[in-house]
Amino acid sequence: MYEMEIITDLHKIASLAKARNDENWRFRAYIKNLDMDIEELDKIVHKINKDVSSQIDCTKCSNCCRKSIPVLDDKNIVQFSNGLNMEVSVFKEQYIIQDEEEEEGKYNFNSLPCPFLKEGICTNYNNRPKDCQSYPHLHKDEFVFRLWNVIDQYEICPIVFNVYEILKEKLWNKRFSFYEDEIDLIDY
């Protein structure tokens, strides 16, 4: 485990995110130029993410549902609308817009916070889109290629905030070496 305090207060995270914005971009540049295999960095991020995630109950926060817009595909839309017992065409007309930044066939909910967020939880939780299920995406491989999104989510998600802070503490300007199955970096 790590020694850092896990911060979950959203006001504190937002304040620290503003104060550390330049630092976060410098650390992003550091990671991009880090002489480390992508797989080794992923291994570190996955371990930290697992530890941090185990200490944070996302359903007590749900800030992602208030501030982030998931990308949905046709399969997500069918599954979500079926979970609501709603015709797909009606669901699309009432709640969905074409995602302007994504390729054809990608959509977003048409409002923030998510129209299905009630009392801190999704009213269609078991059928939520894969983008929502996967959030904050830190368990995925190739972390180094998703750093723009990590910095965007840093002030929104306590998990992202804490993982990035621990990474800064453990990796920035530290000397480390790796062994085949053991990370000799983090007394963690």
Residue pairs with C-beta under 8 A, 6 or more apart in sequence:
1 51
1 188
2 48
2 51
2 166
2 169
2 170
2 186
2 188
4 162
4 165
4 166
4 169
6 52
6 55
6 56
6 158
6 162
7 13
7 16
7 158
7 161
7 162
7 165
8 56
8 61
8 158
10 61
10 63
10 158
13 155
13 158
13 161
14 155
16 161
17 24
17 154
17 155
17 161
18 155
23 168
24 151
24 154
24 164
25 151
27 164
27 167
27 168
27 172
28 147
28 148
28 150
28 151
30 171
30 172
31 41
31 144
31 147
31 167
31 171
32 144
32 147
34 41
34 144
34 171
36 178
38 141
38 142
38 143
38 144
39 141
40 178
40 183
41 143
41 144
42 141
42 142
42 143
43 183
44 167
44 170
44 171
44 183
44 185
44 186
45 138
45 143
45 163
45 167
46 138
46 139
47 183
47 186
47 188
48 163
48 166
48 167
48 170
48 188
49 138
49 139
49 159
49 163
50 139
51 188
52 159
52 162
52 163
52 166
53 138
53 159
56 158
56 159
56 162
58 64
58 159
59 120
59 121
60 120
61 120
61 157
61 158
62 117
62 120
62 121
63 156
63 157
63 158
64 132
64 135
64 136
64 153
64 156
64 157
65 113
65 114
65 116
65 117
65 122
65 132
66 112
66 113
66 114
66 117
67 112
67 113
67 156
68 135
68 153
68 156
69 108
69 109
69 112
70 108
70 109
70 114
70 129
70 131
70 132
70 135
71 99
71 102
71 106
71 107
71 108
71 129
71 131
72 80
72 96
72 106
72 107
72 108
72 109
72 129
72 131
73 105
73 106
73 107
74 105
76 129
76 130
76 131
77 88
77 91
77 92
77 96
77 107
78 88
79 127
79 129
80 91
80 124
80 127
80 128
80 129
81 87
81 88
81 90
81 91
81 92
82 127
83 124
83 126
83 127
84 91
84 124
84 127
92 107
95 109
95 110
95 111
95 115
96 107
96 108
96 109
96 110
97 107
97 108
97 109
97 110
98 106
98 107
98 108
99 106
99 107
99 108
109 115
109 116
114 122
116 122
116 123
116 124
117 123
122 128
122 132
134 140
135 157
136 153
136 157
136 159
136 160
137 146
137 149
138 150
138 159
138 160
138 163
140 146
143 150
150 160
150 164
151 164
153 160
154 160
154 161
154 164
155 161
170 185
170 186
170 188
171 185
174 185
176 183
176 184
176 185
177 184
177 185
178 184
178 185
